[in-house]
Amino acid sequence: MIKIAVNGAAGRMGRQLLSAIGEREGVVLSAAADAPGSASVGLDASVLSGGERQDVLISDSTQVLIDSSDVIIDFTAPAVSLALLDAIKGSGKRVVIGTTGFTAAQLETLHEHAAHTPIVFAPNYSVGVTVTLALLEQAAKAFADDYDVEIIEAHHRHKVDAPSGTAVKMGEVLADALGRNLEECAIYGRQGITGERDRKTIGFETIRAGDIIGEHTVLFAGNGERIEITHRATDRMTFARGAVRAASWLASRPAGVYDMNHVLGLAH
């Protein structure tokens, strides 16, 4: 039985993770934590998940997560995720990170930790999104430079980073397939007199509204035809189940950075 802990248990994803762990065979919730001062500290995890009593109290201590688990799932904030990686160094623990919004420097630090810590790091843990990324790679190679590429993403009003981590990952996959550097070809929104579109750019448009869980569309537009590849999430449990699946997979892996392609056996 693989023991899984959840960091950020009171968050929107944290609550879903508590439920998803209870659904999956071969794993058990062993610990859960939230920020010091959180109203959830001291509560049984079932209060947050809405399920049966789990006899796991929400803690405000990272050490509790380390002492009680094989794998820790973390959907928090970049600084919190990196602090967790610092804390578990040398402990032999594994981490599944779903946090988005990392800076380039923070990502470099995360990868440095992978020298001694097994990490699954993905911007989106949906199985459907992972398959969509594979389809985008194939489509981009076929369309080459003859089609304009635009990425449109929509999320709820509470999301603090833009574009989404999933949209950025889509851009990276597309740029790599097209032989481009995303940092050089990305266009984030347009306003004013922008001039004619450069065929080799990749555009991003961001929507933040209401309670949209997550929608991503990649538009390939050529002369006389338009192809759209879309993924829509209608339930956060989709992401939570994928993250728990990743935690189960990671339990027997050596140090390194993995993503959902590795978890699903799609890595090249």
C-alpha positions, 0 to 999 in steps of 0.5 A: 500500500503506497502512502500518499500525503497532500500538501495544500489540502484545503485548496480547490485541488487539495480537496479533490486530491483527498477524494481521489486518493480514497477512490484508487486501489493500492494507495492510502491517505497518510497525511495532509497539511495546509498553511499555518493559521488555516482554519482547516488545521486540526480537522479530519481530512474527511471534512474537506473531502466530503467522504467517510472519516479518514482519521487523518488530521490536517496539519500545518507541519511539512515534517508530518508529511515527510514522516508519514508518506512515500509520496507527497502531492503538492498543488500550492504555489511556486515558493511553497513547492520549492520549500517542500523540495528543500525540506525533503532533500535526503529523505528519500521521499517522492513528490508530484507537483501540480503547481504552475506559475514558476519563473525560469529561475524557479524551474531551474531550481526544481530541476536541480532537486531532481538530481536526488529526488524523484519528481513528477512535474506537469502543468496538467494531470488530465489523461486527456490533455496528455493525449491532446499534447501528442496530437498537437505535436503530430498536427504541427509537424504535418501543417508545418509553416503553412498554417497560423497557430493560435492558443486560446485558454479559459479558466475561472476568475480565481486563477492567478497566472496567465497564460495557464501552465497547460497553454504554455506546455502546448506552446512548447510542444508546438514550437518544438515540433515546428523547429521554433523557440517559444520565447522568441515566437510567442505573442501574448495578446494583441492591441492597437496597430499590430501589423500583419501577422508573422506566420512563424509566431504562436499566439496566446489568448487568455480568458478569466471568467466565472467558474470555468475549470479549464478549456484549451483550444489550439487553432491551426488556420490555413488558406481555405480551412481551419482545424481546431483541437480542443480539450475541455475539463468539466470536473477537477477530479479529472486532474486529481485522479491523474495526479494520484495515478502519477503518485502511484507510478512514481513510488518505484522510480529513481531520482529525476523529473518525469511528466504525464507522458512517462506516467502513461507510457507515451514518452519518446 
